[in-house]
Amino acid sequence: MSVYAIIVGAGKGRRFGGLKQFANFMGRPLLIHTSEIFARCPLIDWIIVVVPKGMVKKTKDLLKNYRIEKIYAVIPGGKRRQDSVLNGIKAIKKKSGILVIHDAVRPFISNELIVRGVKLCKKYKAVIFGVPIFDTIKLVRNKKVIMTVPRLSPFAIQTPQFFDYHYLTSAYKKVNFQKTEFTDEALIVESAGNPVYVFKGEAGNIKITEKKDLKILERNK
């Protein structure tokens, strides 16, 4: 059973002020930091990198220059995250295996968590990781509290997310994919009526959102 890592880096980075997946961190683009981690993981067979349409050639050159191994394909993304992920899935010729879907701007994922996720996915078919939230959570609109979220063990969900190929692709076919916005692949599986299993992730597996995030991390290195 082949394991494919789909690294999603097709966003425009509006809050960041540019294509953050190509921003330099400690002398190398974030995308390269992330790709190297998956290339080194012994359970990952292939890597598919999804980037903005106009950045495909540059990405191929970067991956070659940094000698990133296991590259299966570099392909253009779509309008939404879910479209980009689907493009990545469609690039796989052998329609089977395990899909490991990860944000390009989460460069601190550990090899141990990837290995753990792959092994759990073989049993549970859909596995995600998150960090428990112990603070009181309130939904706010225009600075006004709309509601307080019941404290039923909420988790802040991370990537990578792990799915059996057929489990996820069958869920894509069951949901209203074109008209509904899905914030992650787990929500697609949930919306199709299938279970998703959550395990405790890593606090250090943060997502780079703004330029100040990079500055803080560089100061702490």
Secondary structure as GFF3:
##gff-version 3
##sequence-region A 1 221
A	DSSP	beta_strand	3	8	.	.	.	ID=ss1
A	DSSP	three_ten_helix	20	22	.	.	.	ID=ss2
A	DSSP	beta_strand	24	25	.	.	.	ID=ss3
A	DSSP	beta_strand	28	29	.	.	.	ID=ss4
A	DSSP	alpha_helix	30	40	.	.	.	ID=ss5
A	DSSP	beta_strand	46	51	.	.	.	ID=ss6
A	DSSP	three_ten_helix	53	55	.	.	.	ID=ss7
A	DSSP	alpha_helix	56	65	.	.	.	ID=ss8
A	DSSP	beta_strand	71	76	.	.	.	ID=ss9
A	DSSP	alpha_helix	81	90	.	.	.	ID=ss10
A	DSSP	beta_strand	98	103	.	.	.	ID=ss11
A	DSSP	alpha_helix	111	124	.	.	.	ID=ss12
A	DSSP	beta_strand	126	132	.	.	.	ID=ss13
A	DSSP	beta_strand	138	141	.	.	.	ID=ss14
A	DSSP	beta_strand	144	148	.	.	.	ID=ss15
A	DSSP	beta_strand	155	157	.	.	.	ID=ss16
A	DSSP	beta_strand	161	164	.	.	.	ID=ss17
A	DSSP	alpha_helix	165	174	.	.	.	ID=ss18
A	DSSP	alpha_helix	185	191	.	.	.	ID=ss19
A	DSSP	beta_strand	197	200	.	.	.	ID=ss20
A	DSSP	alpha_helix	211	220	.	.	.	ID=ss21
###
